[in-house]
């Protein structure tokens, strides 16, 4: 009859140096790699039902997946169309067969165009208002010679 391993003894005998278990600053990994999306991923995870403060390991793992997806997509997009350059049309081409991704890309591009138009209209209105203010200031200037 084989004896069962004594796991409790293995854990009791293990010694850990508290310096080795130190906290890693938020936004970096143990290897020193900067985390780019930690804050946003935490918010997204919470929005999709995770804890308000999800485990750092979960966020880091998810970020690794996101970085890998972005890297692979970028490399694939660079091979399409003009070699070495990523254009919007290349991304659309890559996601064309995935209805959810295609719809999201289409929504984001539409929103981007609407924001450009709104900024342009706002800048034009602000420019006209500045012209009106400057012309009324000159006509009411006390020091002007009329």
NORVEN-V732754 format. One record per pair of residues at least 6 apart in sequence whose ideal C-beta (glycine too) atoms are under 7 Angstrom apart, sorted by the first residue. I is the first residue (numbers start at 1). J is the second residue. Records with the same first field share a line. If there is no record, write none. Layout:
# NORVEN-V732754
I->J ; J
This chain:
# NORVEN-V732754
24->30
26->38
27->34 ; 35 ; 38
28->34 ; 35
29->35 ; 60
35->63
37->63 ; 66
38->59 ; 63
41->59 ; 62 ; 63
42->54 ; 59
45->54 ; 59
46->52
73->94
74->86
76->94
77->86 ; 90 ; 91 ; 94
78->84 ; 85 ; 86
80->90 ; 93
81->87 ; 89 ; 90
88->109
91->105
92->105
95->101 ; 102 ; 105
96->102
138->144
